[in-house]
Amino acid sequence: MPGNDHMSTVKNRESILFFIGCCILAIGIIVSPHKMNEASYVNLSEYSSVNAICELATLKNFYHNVVMYEKEPDGGNRFVNDVLLWPFGGFAKVGYKQFWMEYSGIVEAGIDAGLIRISDPDPQGVVEIYVPDAKVINVYAAEKSLTEPLTERGWFTKITGKEKTEAFSSAQSAMRREAENDLALLRRAKENAKVLLERYVVNTGNGMGRRLSVKWINTP
């Protein structure tokens, strides 16, 4: 009967769909563990990611200092003071110059990403990380921030542009030395890097379906 043929067709269609569904489920069960195993592999040592983390961890410290420049009379000026203007040379101080200028600058301290070492997770999900000590990366002494110098000069003595440039260069060097001796600054830069690296490991593990933790080591 036509009605029975229609019912038979519907049942056959349902049987086919059920069979296809079972096949898909079976394939999913077979493939799923393989995918989970693949997801358990976590790549943490990608240089671009670590480099970006170190850039974020870089500390910028603002400095406001005073630079001093001093030059004693020499050569002909000493002769003028000691001979030609004697006994007034000590008062005239021809060729003597001293000046002070204030300036502002920025020191950047951070971690060299190329020296960081990150291990693969062990079976317990522990990742070993070595982080080197922070260092001064850049020093920017703003030349435009230099104030007009306060001066002390002898007779007929001028302060030249070259001497101001030398003083500015000296200021940059002094600022770098001060920053390199600022252990608190360097320690903060390293701690910042460690905080961000730990977040990176944990978040990467979460994204891959694994619970990861960090163990800090002292040698690469």
N, CA, C and O of each residue as an XYZ file, in Angstrom:
880
protein
N       0.842     -1.192      0.000
C       0.000      0.000      0.000
C       0.881      1.247      0.000
O       1.966      1.244      0.582
N       0.417      2.308     -0.649
C       1.223      3.527     -0.724
C       1.576      4.053      0.648
O       2.696      4.515      0.867
N       0.608      3.987      1.601
C       0.875      4.509      2.941
C       1.996      3.755      3.607
O       2.871      4.339      4.246
N       1.956      2.388      3.443
C       3.005      1.579      4.060
C       4.354      1.847      3.434
O       5.376      1.852      4.119
N       4.358      2.078      2.087
C       5.618      2.405      1.423
C       6.200      3.701      1.968
O       7.412      3.818      2.147
N       5.322      4.688      2.235
C       5.779      5.971      2.763
C       6.376      5.802      4.158
O       7.423      6.366      4.475
N       5.665      4.987      5.009
C       6.158      4.753      6.362
C       7.474      4.013      6.317
O       8.367      4.290      7.117
N       7.609      3.077      5.394
C       8.853      2.318      5.274
C       9.998      3.219      4.868
O      11.122      3.076      5.349
N       9.693      4.170      3.958
C      10.727      5.105      3.515
C      11.185      5.991      4.655
O      12.379      6.252      4.801
N      10.227      6.465      5.480
C      10.550      7.324      6.620
C      11.413      6.567      7.613
O      12.396      7.097      8.131
N      11.025      5.287      7.879
C      11.794      4.494      8.839
C      13.194      4.230      8.320
O      14.175      4.299      9.060
N      13.268      3.915      6.988
C      14.586      3.690      6.407
C      15.457      4.935      6.521
O      16.650      4.855      6.815
N      14.822      6.107      6.278
C      15.567      7.355      6.355
C      16.054      7.595      7.783
O      17.187      8.025      8.001
N      15.165      7.306      8.771
C      15.551      7.477     10.167
C      16.678      6.517     10.546
O      17.588      6.868     11.297
N      16.594      5.280     10.002
C      17.633      4.297     10.287
C      18.966      4.734      9.715
O      20.013      4.588     10.345
N      18.906      5.276      8.500
C      20.143      5.760      7.870
C      20.745      6.908      8.656
O      21.951      6.952      8.896
N      19.872      7.852      9.059
C      20.359      8.990      9.834
C      20.939      8.534     11.171
O      21.962      9.049     11.622
N      20.273      7.561     11.800
C      20.762      7.040     13.073
C      22.117      6.366     12.894
O      23.017      6.518     13.720
N      22.247      5.606     11.781
C      23.512      4.928     11.501
C      24.638      5.940     11.270
O      25.757      5.779     11.756
N      24.295      7.005     10.500
C      25.294      8.042     10.241
C      25.697      8.724     11.546
O      26.874      9.004     11.771
N      24.703      8.989     12.411
C      24.989      9.617     13.698
C      25.892      8.752     14.553
O      26.808      9.257     15.202
N      25.636      7.432     14.559
C      26.478      6.520     15.333
C      27.912      6.516     14.804
O      28.877      6.474     15.567
N      28.023      6.562     13.471
C      29.356      6.583     12.875
C      30.116      7.841     13.276
O      31.299      7.795     13.611
N      29.399      8.973     13.232
C      30.042     10.242     13.610
C      30.476     10.201     15.071
O      31.564     10.662     15.417
N      29.600      9.634     15.942
C      29.931      9.543     17.365
C      31.134      8.635     17.581
O      32.018      8.935     18.384
N      31.155      7.508     16.846
C      32.276      6.577     16.987
C      33.580      7.214     16.534
O      34.623      7.072     17.172
N      33.490      7.921     15.408
C      34.695      8.607     14.918
C      35.160      9.652     15.922
O      36.356      9.818     16.164
N      34.184     10.355     16.502
C      34.531     11.368     17.488
C      35.215     10.775     18.703
O      36.156     11.357     19.243
N      34.728      9.586     19.142
C      35.341      8.934     20.307
C      36.762      8.491     19.989
O      37.657      8.580     20.829
N      36.955      8.010     18.754
C      38.286      7.536     18.351
C      39.256      8.694     18.199
O      40.404      8.610     18.634
N      38.794      9.784     17.579
C      39.673     10.914     17.277
C      39.888     11.799     18.481
O      40.953     12.401     18.621
N      38.890     11.893     19.363
C      38.944     12.831     20.471
C      40.177     12.681     21.354
O      40.822     13.685     21.658
N      40.536     11.457     21.783
C      41.727     11.347     22.616
C      42.984     11.840     21.916
O      43.870     12.418     22.545
N      43.055     11.606     20.606
C      44.209     12.066     19.845
C      44.296     13.590     19.871
O      45.374     14.164     20.022
N      43.140     14.230     19.721
C      43.127     15.689     19.755
C      43.497     16.204     21.142
O      44.172     17.225     21.274
N      43.050     15.487     22.181
C      43.375     15.930     23.533
C      44.865     15.799     23.799
O      45.469     16.629     24.477
N      45.453     14.720     23.241
C      46.883     14.568     23.408
C      47.641     15.680     22.703
O      48.639     16.187     23.215
N      47.158     16.056     21.519
C      47.788     17.155     20.807
C      47.642     18.454     21.590
O      48.571     19.260     21.639
N      46.483     18.657     22.200
C      46.231     19.888     22.946
C      47.102     19.966     24.193
O      47.366     21.054     24.704
N      47.562     18.777     24.695
C      48.353     18.791     25.914
C      49.768     19.307     25.660
O      50.473     19.664     26.604
N      50.190     19.348     24.396
C      51.513     19.885     24.098
C      51.437     21.404     24.097
O      50.646     21.998     23.364
N      52.256     22.013     24.914
C      52.228     23.470     25.057
C      53.586     24.028     24.665
O      54.603     23.678     25.265
N      53.603     24.892     23.664
C      54.843     25.537     23.242
C      54.950     26.888     23.940
O      54.183     27.807     23.653
N      55.899     27.000     24.851
C      56.029     28.221     25.654
C      57.242     29.053     25.282
O      57.373     30.197     25.718
N      58.121     28.489     24.486
C      59.400     29.153     24.253
C      59.429     29.958     22.960
O      60.508     30.282     22.463
N      58.276     30.285     22.409
C      58.238     31.072     21.181
C      58.855     32.445     21.443
O      58.411     33.180     22.326
N      59.872     32.776     20.675
C      60.670     33.985     20.962
C      59.840     35.249     20.871
O      60.001     36.152     21.693
N      58.951     35.334     19.883
C      58.175     36.564     19.709
C      57.318     36.854     20.932
O      57.172     38.009     21.331
N      56.747     35.801     21.531
C      55.907     35.986     22.709
C      56.746     36.426     23.902
O      56.374     37.349     24.627
N      57.881     35.758     24.099
C      58.749     36.099     25.229
C      59.299     37.513     25.066
O      59.394     38.268     26.034
N      59.658     37.860     23.841
C      60.190     39.194     23.580
C      59.148     40.268     23.884
O      59.464     41.311     24.458
N      57.896     39.998     23.488
C      56.820     40.957     23.757
C      56.601     41.121     25.258
O      56.350     42.226     25.738
N      56.699     40.011     25.999
C      56.540     40.077     27.445
C      57.633     40.944     28.065
O      57.357     41.761     28.944
N      58.865     40.767     27.611
C      59.980     41.543     28.162
C      59.832     43.028     27.844
O      60.200     43.883     28.651
N      59.295     43.326     26.672
C      59.067     44.734     26.331
C      58.024     45.341     27.262
O      58.162     46.485     27.695
N      56.975     44.568     27.571
C      55.944     45.061     28.483
C      56.495     45.247     29.890
O      56.055     46.131     30.625
N      57.464     44.406     30.262
C      58.000     44.456     31.617
C      59.023     45.567     31.813
O      59.423     45.842     32.944
N      59.450     46.204     30.736
C      60.476     47.243     30.842
C      59.993     48.394     31.730
O      58.882     48.900     31.577
N      60.857     48.786     32.653
C      60.540     49.899     33.550
C      61.158     51.185     33.032
O      62.300     51.193     32.571
N      60.405     52.268     33.109
C      60.923     53.584     32.763
C      60.990     54.422     34.032
O      59.988     54.604     34.725
N      62.164     54.920     34.322
C      62.358     55.731     35.513
C      62.768     57.143     35.100
O      63.668     57.316     34.278
N      62.110     58.145     35.667
C      62.378     59.530     35.312
C      63.362     60.140     36.311
O      63.215     59.996     37.525
N      64.360     60.819     35.769
C      65.395     61.436     36.582
C      65.397     62.948     36.349
O      65.120     63.436     35.253
N      65.718     63.657     37.415
C      65.939     65.110     37.295
C      67.196     65.416     38.102
O      67.196     65.348     39.331
N      68.256     65.750     37.393
C      69.554     65.915     38.028
C      70.194     67.250     37.668
O      69.657     68.037     36.888
N      71.346     67.470     38.257
C      72.152     68.657     37.976
C      73.520     68.196     37.480
O      74.153     67.331     38.086
N      73.961     68.776     36.388
C      75.285     68.469     35.869
C      76.200     69.658     36.132
O      75.806     70.814     35.979
N      77.431     69.347     36.530
C      78.397     70.411     36.804
C      79.605     70.249     35.888
O      80.083     69.140     35.648
N      80.077     71.365     35.391
C      81.269     71.379     34.543
C      82.260     72.365     35.144
O      81.894     73.478     35.521
N      83.531     71.939     35.229
C      84.550     72.806     35.800
C      85.842     72.661     35.002
O      86.223     71.561     34.602
N      86.495     73.773     34.783
C      87.771     73.770     34.071
C      88.707     74.783     34.723
O      88.380     75.960     34.873
N      89.869     74.289     35.101
C      90.880     75.151     35.714
C      91.693     75.857     34.617
O      91.805     75.340     33.505
N      92.255     77.019     34.920
C      93.113     77.701     33.943
C      94.304     76.815     33.566
O      94.914     76.179     34.426
N      94.619     76.783     32.290
C      95.759     75.991     31.848
C      96.525     76.760     30.766
O      96.046     77.771     30.252
N      97.712     76.269     30.432
C      98.490     76.855     29.351
C      98.728     78.346     29.529
O      99.232     78.802     30.555
N      98.342     79.104     28.480
C      98.541     80.552     28.485
C      97.763     81.238     29.577
O      98.238     82.226     30.138
N      96.588     80.750     29.898
C      95.786     81.374     30.949
C      96.474     81.264     32.313
O      96.427     82.195     33.117
N      97.096     80.146     32.557
C      97.815     80.010     33.825
C      98.987     80.990     33.875
O      99.265     81.591     34.913
N      99.658     81.140     32.753
C     100.776     82.094     32.693
C     100.289     83.519     32.968
O     100.936     84.277     33.691
N      99.155     83.868     32.389
C      98.580     85.207     32.608
C      98.277     85.412     34.085
O      98.614     86.449     34.655
N      97.646     84.433     34.697
C      97.273     84.566     36.110
C      98.495     84.601     37.026
O      98.587     85.421     37.939
N      99.440     83.676     36.751
C     100.558     83.514     37.679
C     101.674     84.530     37.469
O     102.430     84.821     38.396
N     101.785     85.079     36.242
C     102.906     85.982     35.941
C     102.431     87.390     35.626
O     102.777     88.342     36.327
N     101.641     87.519     34.576
C     101.272     88.856     34.106
C     100.373     89.593     35.098
O     100.494     90.806     35.272
N      99.476     88.856     35.745
C      98.542     89.512     36.669
C      98.927     89.311     38.135
O      98.153     89.618     39.041
N     100.117     88.800     38.345
C     100.526     88.613     39.745
C     100.624     89.974     40.440
O     101.183     90.896     39.847
N     100.121     90.148     41.639
C      99.576     89.145     42.565
C      98.060     89.047     42.527
O      97.444     88.547     43.468
N      97.444     89.530     41.423
C      95.980     89.546     41.348
C      95.412     88.380     40.539
O      94.204     88.289     40.320
N      96.306     87.491     40.098
C      95.840     86.387     39.262
C      94.841     85.482     39.951
O      93.927     84.961     39.312
N      95.011     85.289     41.271
C      94.072     84.435     42.003
C      92.678     85.020     42.045
O      91.691     84.298     42.190
N      92.605     86.332     41.917
C      91.300     86.999     41.894
C      90.718     87.031     40.487
O      89.520     86.827     40.294
N      91.589     87.293     39.500
C      91.114     87.389     38.113
C      90.695     86.038     37.558
O      89.689     85.940     36.857
N      91.473     84.979     37.872
C      91.187     83.602     37.434
C      90.842     83.522     35.946
O      89.853     82.898     35.563
N      91.661     84.155     35.120
C      91.431     84.114     33.673
C      91.454     82.661     33.199
O      92.391     81.927     33.512
N      90.442     82.242     32.453
C      90.358     80.876     31.933
C      89.624     79.901     32.827
O      89.313     78.784     32.414
N      89.343     80.324     34.068
C      88.607     79.425     34.967
C      87.114     79.507     34.662
O      86.570     80.591     34.452
N      86.469     78.361     34.642
C      85.020     78.353     34.399
C      84.382     77.167     35.119
O      84.923     76.063     35.175
N      83.243     77.448     35.648
C      82.439     76.404     36.288
C      80.975     76.758     36.075
O      80.570     77.910     36.234
N      80.180     75.736     35.708
C      78.746     76.009     35.557
C      77.930     74.776     35.924
O      78.416     73.645     35.909
N      76.658     75.045     36.256
C      75.712     74.000     36.635
C      74.478     74.129     35.750
O      74.014     75.232     35.462
N      73.961     72.992     35.330
C      72.729     72.980     34.546
C      71.834     71.838     35.038
O      72.311     70.737     35.312
N      70.548     72.111     35.143
C      69.580     71.067     35.484
C      69.104     70.396     34.196
O      69.055     71.021     33.137
N      68.760     69.130     34.304
C      68.260     68.402     33.130
C      67.346     67.267     33.591
O      67.393     66.841     34.745
N      66.525     66.794     32.675
C      65.629     65.656     32.927
C      65.938     64.543     31.936
O      66.450     64.787     30.844
N      65.623     63.335     32.331
C      65.870     62.214     31.433
C      65.106     60.973     31.848
O      64.478     60.937     32.906
N      65.165     59.965     31.009
C      64.469     58.700     31.242
C      65.474     57.559     31.133
O      66.293     57.516     30.215
N      65.394     56.647     32.079
C      66.202     55.427     32.044
C      65.259     54.240     31.894
O      64.279     54.120     32.630
N      65.555     53.366     30.940
C      64.771     52.151     30.734
C      65.571     50.954     31.225
O      66.723     50.761     30.835
N      64.947     50.151     32.088
C      65.583     48.936     32.596
C      64.692     47.744     32.269
O      63.468     47.826     32.373
N      65.315     46.637     31.874
C      64.521     45.473     31.509
C      65.366     44.219     31.393
O      66.521     44.186     31.817
N      64.765     43.184     30.808
C      65.369     41.859     30.692
C      65.713     41.580     29.239
O      64.952     41.932     28.338
N      66.848     40.955     29.012
C      67.222     40.504     27.671
C      66.458     39.223     27.363
O      66.728     38.176     27.952
N      65.506     39.307     26.443
C      64.640     38.159     26.141
C      65.434     36.974     25.629
O      65.045     35.828     25.852
N      66.537     37.229     24.949
C      67.322     36.139     24.385
C      67.987     35.262     25.435
O      68.436     34.159     25.120
N      68.061     35.730     26.678
C      68.712     34.965     27.742
C      67.725     34.175     28.592
O      68.137     33.386     29.441
N      66.426     34.377     28.375
C      65.414     33.653     29.139
C      65.341     32.209     28.646
O      65.407     31.954     27.443
N      65.204     31.278     29.571
C      65.065     29.869     29.231
C      63.771     29.328     29.831
O      63.526     29.471     31.028
N      62.941     28.702     28.986
C      61.664     28.134     29.413
C      61.622     26.673     28.993
O      61.794     26.357     27.816
N      61.394     25.781     29.954
C      61.353     24.359     29.651
C      59.955     23.951     29.190
O      58.990     24.694     29.368
N      59.859     22.757     28.594
C      58.554     22.166     28.327
C      57.937     21.713     29.648
O      58.668     21.387     30.583
N      56.624     21.685     29.742
C      55.989     21.229     30.988
C      56.335     19.770     31.275
O      56.370     18.948     30.360
N      56.590     19.447     32.549
C      56.794     18.047     32.916
C      55.433     17.378     33.101
O      54.413     18.055     32.974
N      55.375     16.076     33.395
C      54.068     15.396     33.535
C      53.151     16.021     34.577
O      51.931     15.876     34.495
N      53.729     16.717     35.561
C      52.904     17.383     36.579
C      52.513     18.812     36.175
O      51.852     19.520     36.934
N      52.928     19.221     34.981
C      52.577     20.557     34.503
C      53.471     21.657     35.040
O      53.095     22.829     35.013
N      54.665     21.294     35.532
C      55.591     22.289     36.072
C      56.526     22.760     34.956
O      57.135     21.952     34.256
N      56.624     24.068     34.806
C      57.483     24.679     33.787
C      58.627     25.388     34.500
O      58.390     26.238     35.359
N      59.859     25.050     34.153
C      61.016     25.699     34.748
C      61.427     26.905     33.906
O      61.549     26.809     32.685
N      61.638     28.044     34.574
C      61.999     29.274     33.859
C      63.216     29.908     34.516
O      63.281     30.066     35.736
N      64.170     30.264     33.678
C      65.324     31.044     34.129
C      65.183     32.464     33.597
O      64.978     32.672     32.401
N      65.294     33.440     34.498
C      65.221     34.853     34.122
C      66.524     35.528     34.554
O      66.854     35.508     35.740
N      67.265     36.119     33.631
C      68.516     36.800     34.014
C      68.220     38.081     34.781
O      67.086     38.559     34.806
N      69.244     38.620     35.395
C      69.079     39.902     36.083
C      68.763     41.001     35.070
O      69.193     40.954     33.918
N      68.005     41.980     35.531
C      67.667     43.114     34.665
C      68.893     43.997     34.470
O      69.840     43.961     35.256
N      68.852     44.783     33.414
C      69.951     45.704     33.132
C      69.390     46.994     32.556
O      68.228     47.058     32.154
N      70.229     48.014     32.522
C      69.829     49.284     31.911
C      69.878     49.115     30.401
O      70.910     48.744     29.843
N      68.754     49.389     29.741
C      68.652     49.193     28.295
C      68.932     50.486     27.542
O      69.723     50.505     26.599
N      68.289     51.551     27.956
C      68.454     52.834     27.276
C      68.492     53.975     28.281
O      67.915     53.899     29.366
N      69.186     55.030     27.889
C      69.236     56.258     28.682
C      68.924     57.421     27.755
O      69.576     57.603     26.728
N      67.923     58.204     28.126
C      67.555     59.371     27.321
C      67.656     60.612     28.196
O      66.821     60.824     29.075
N      68.652     61.411     27.964
C      68.739     62.710     28.626
C      68.192     63.747     27.646
O      68.742     63.942     26.562
N      67.123     64.397     28.033
C      66.449     65.333     27.123
C      67.260     66.621     27.017
O      67.334     67.403     27.965
N      67.862     66.826     25.857
C      68.717     68.007     25.675
C      67.922     69.296     25.828
O      68.444     70.295     26.322
N      66.670     69.277     25.409
C      65.842     70.484     25.505
C      65.510     70.831     26.950
O      65.094     71.950     27.248
N      65.697     69.865     27.843
C      65.376     70.128     29.245
C      66.501     70.849     29.975
O      66.315     71.299     31.106
N      67.663     70.965     29.343
C      68.786     71.652     29.986
C      68.436     73.118     30.258
O      67.989     73.838     29.365
N      68.643     73.531     31.469
C      68.346     74.919     31.838
C      69.541     75.812     31.503
O      70.635     75.329     31.210
N      69.310     77.101     31.552
C      70.411     78.035     31.378
C      71.410     77.844     32.516
O      71.018     77.752     33.679
N      72.690     77.784     32.186
C      73.676     77.464     33.228
C      73.855     78.581     34.243
O      73.798     79.767     33.916
N      74.070     78.171     35.467
C      74.538     79.078     36.509
C      76.055     79.019     36.460
O      76.639     77.939     36.550
N      76.686     80.157     36.321
C      78.120     80.144     36.013
C      78.957     80.875     37.057
O      78.494     81.754     37.783
N      80.207     80.458     37.083
C      81.239     81.176     37.820
C      82.450     81.211     36.893
O      83.013     80.167     36.564
N      82.848     82.404     36.475
C      83.904     82.524     35.462
C      84.945     83.558     35.873
O      84.688     84.488     36.638
N      86.133     83.340     35.318
C      87.190     84.324     35.514
C      87.067     85.445     34.486
O      86.168     85.433     33.645
N      87.973     86.404     34.561
C      87.954     87.526     33.610
C      88.154     87.026     32.180
O      88.906     86.085     31.930
N      87.461     87.680     31.257
C      87.615     87.421     29.823
C      87.424     85.923     29.464
O      88.087     85.399     28.569
N      86.533     85.278     30.162
C      86.321     83.837     29.971
C      84.881     83.572     29.575
O      83.949     84.060     30.215
N      84.709     82.799     28.519
C      83.376     82.451     28.031
C      83.155     80.950     28.128
O      84.097     80.157     28.123
N      81.880     80.585     28.216
C      81.488     79.173     28.172
C      81.003     78.877     26.757
O      80.061     79.505     26.273
N      81.636     77.941     26.114
C      81.350     77.658     24.705
C      80.248     76.604     24.556
O      79.915     75.883     25.497
N      79.699     76.543     23.349
C      78.702     75.526     23.037
C      79.288     74.126     23.140
O      78.601     73.192     23.557
N      80.552     73.975     22.763
C      81.209     72.672     22.862
C      81.262     72.202     24.300
O      81.049     71.022     24.579
N      81.544     73.115     25.215
C      81.605     72.740     26.627
C      80.234     72.354     27.158
O      80.119     71.455     27.990
N      79.198     73.028     26.683
C      77.843     72.631     27.082
C      77.523     71.229     26.570
O      76.900     70.432     27.272
N      77.958     70.929     25.325
C      77.735     69.592     24.763
C      78.477     68.530     25.563
O      77.950     67.446     25.813
N      79.708     68.850     25.962
C      80.488     67.920     26.776
C      79.794     67.676     28.122
O      79.768     66.555     28.631
N      79.239     68.741     28.677
C      78.536     68.604     29.952
C      77.306     67.727     29.803
O      76.998     66.925     30.685
N      76.602     67.877     28.685
C      75.405     67.077     28.427
C      75.776     65.602     28.277
O      75.097     64.727     28.815
N      76.856     65.333     27.542
C      77.325     63.960     27.384
C      77.718     63.357     28.731
O      77.452     62.188     29.009
N      78.344     64.165     29.540
C      78.717     63.715     30.879
C      77.475     63.409     31.714
O      77.471     62.477     32.518
N      76.425     64.202     31.515
C      75.178     63.979     32.257
C      74.563     62.634     31.902
O      74.074     61.924     32.781
N      74.583     62.277     30.615
C      74.046     60.987     30.197
C      74.814     59.838     30.835
O      74.226     58.866     31.311
N      76.137     59.966     30.838
C      76.968     58.919     31.434
C      76.689     58.801     32.934
O      76.594     57.699     33.475
N      76.561     59.949     33.589
C      76.298     59.937     35.027
C      74.936     59.314     35.325
O      74.787     58.589     36.309
N      73.945     59.593     34.481
C      72.611     59.047     34.675
C      72.621     57.536     34.502
O      71.947     56.825     35.247
N      73.381     57.035     33.522
C      73.492     55.587     33.316
C      74.154     54.926     34.531
O      73.690     53.890     35.008
N      75.228     55.524     35.021
C      75.917     54.950     36.187
C      74.986     54.906     37.392
O      74.954     53.924     38.134
N      74.237     55.977     37.573
C      73.307     56.025     38.704
C      72.246     54.940     38.582
O      71.901     54.290     39.569
N      71.728     54.744     37.374
C      70.693     53.730     37.163
C      71.258     52.322     37.350
O      70.595     51.457     37.923
N      72.481     52.090     36.870
C      73.095     50.769     37.009
C      73.366     50.416     38.469
O      73.465     49.240     38.818
N      73.483     51.419     39.308
C      73.678     51.190     40.741
C      72.370     51.222     41.525
O      72.366     51.048     42.744
N      71.258     51.444     40.823
C      69.945     51.483     41.469
C      69.394     50.055     41.531
O      68.643     49.632     40.652
N      69.774     49.325     42.572
C      69.403     47.909     42.671
C      67.893     47.728     42.799
O      67.344     46.738     42.317
N      67.225     48.667     43.439
C      65.770     48.566     43.581
C      65.090     48.643     42.210
O      64.145     47.901     41.940
N      65.569     49.533     41.357
C      65.016     49.659     40.003
C      65.206     48.362     39.221
O      64.266     47.867     38.599
N      66.409     47.816     39.249
C      66.692     46.592     38.502
C      65.900     45.409     39.063
O      65.452     44.545     38.309
N      65.733     45.373     40.370
C      64.964     44.295     40.980
C      63.498     44.365     40.563
O      62.883     43.337     40.282
N      62.938     45.568     40.522
C      61.539     45.726     40.094
C      61.358     45.298     38.642
O      60.357     44.672     38.294
N      62.330     45.638     37.797
C      62.234     45.253     36.386
C      62.214     43.737     36.236
O      61.458     43.200     35.427
N      63.038     43.054     37.011
C      63.070     41.584     36.939
C      61.775     40.985     37.468
O      61.239     40.050     36.873
N      61.265     41.511     38.579
C      60.022     40.992     39.143
C      58.857     41.204     38.178
O      57.994     40.336     38.048
N      58.829     42.343     37.505
C      57.779     42.586     36.508
C      57.806     41.521     35.423
O      56.763     41.001     35.027
N      59.004     41.200     34.944
C      59.140     40.190     33.897
C      58.657     38.833     34.398
O      57.998     38.103     33.657
N      58.972     38.487     35.636
C      58.571     37.187     36.180
C      57.052     37.092     36.323
O      56.459     36.052     36.036
N      56.430     38.180     36.768
C      54.967     38.185     36.899
C      54.299     37.948     35.539
O      53.379     37.137     35.426
N      54.768     38.657     34.514
C      54.164     38.525     33.193
C      54.452     37.163     32.575
O      53.593     36.607     31.892
N      55.639     36.616     32.800
C      55.960     35.289     32.280
C      55.090     34.217     32.933
O      54.635     33.289     32.264
N      54.864     34.346     34.226
C      54.016     33.363     34.908
C      52.580     33.418     34.380
O      51.953     32.380     34.164
N      52.069     34.620     34.177
C      50.724     34.746     33.600
C      50.673     34.131     32.214
O      49.695     33.477     31.852
N      51.729     34.343     31.437
C      51.798     33.784     30.086
C      51.734     32.266     30.121
O      51.003     31.658     29.339
N      52.494     31.648     31.020
C      52.502     30.187     31.127
C      51.135     29.666     31.548
O      50.604     28.742     30.934
N      50.566     30.255     32.591
C      49.270     29.787     33.101
C      48.169     29.962     32.056
O      47.374     29.050     31.831
N      48.124     31.126     31.422
C      47.083     31.381     30.422
C      47.239     30.494     29.193
O      46.248     30.031     28.629
N      48.495     30.253     28.772
C      48.722     29.370     27.639
C      48.271     27.962     27.977
O      47.651     27.293     27.151
N      48.579     27.504     29.190
C      48.133     26.180     29.619
C      46.623     26.073     29.657
O      46.060     25.071     29.216
N      45.954     27.103     30.183
C      44.485     27.091     30.210
C      43.906     26.992     28.808
O      42.927     26.282     28.578
N      44.520     27.711     27.872
C      44.028     27.671     26.500
C      44.210     26.314     25.846
O      43.492     25.975     24.905
N      45.168     25.531     26.338
C      45.425     24.201     25.796
C      44.798     23.093     26.642
O      44.987     21.908     26.368
N      44.054     23.488     27.666
C      43.399     22.489     28.500
C      44.306     21.851     29.530
O      44.047     20.732     29.974
N      45.387     22.558     29.924
C      46.295     22.031     30.931
C      46.491     23.044     32.050
O      46.457     24.255     31.832
N      46.695     22.520     33.247
C      46.964     23.377     34.396
C      48.468     23.397     34.618
O      49.063     22.385     34.986
N      49.077     24.555     34.392
C      50.523     24.685     34.477
C      50.924     25.584     35.640
O      50.193     26.496     36.028
N      52.088     25.307     36.177
C      52.658     26.148     37.221
C      54.127     26.411     36.891
O      54.703     25.747     36.028
N      54.729     27.384     37.582
C      56.089     27.816     37.247
C      57.022     27.534     38.409
O      56.678     27.743     39.572
N      58.218     27.051     38.068
C      59.303     26.897     39.045
C      60.470     27.737     38.536
O      60.972     27.518     37.433
N      60.899     28.708     39.359
C      61.997     29.595     38.947
C      63.326     28.923     39.277
O      63.512     28.384     40.368
N      64.230     28.964     38.328
C      65.552     28.395     38.539
C      66.609     29.488     38.414
O      66.376     30.519     37.783
N      67.782     29.252     39.027
C      68.818     30.282     39.096
C      69.885     30.176     38.027
O      70.701     31.085     37.876
N      69.894     29.085     37.284
C      70.894     28.904     36.221
C      70.191     28.555     34.930
O      69.163     27.878     34.961
N      70.715     28.997     33.782
C      70.049     28.718     32.498
C      70.186     27.248     32.104
O      69.686     26.841     31.055
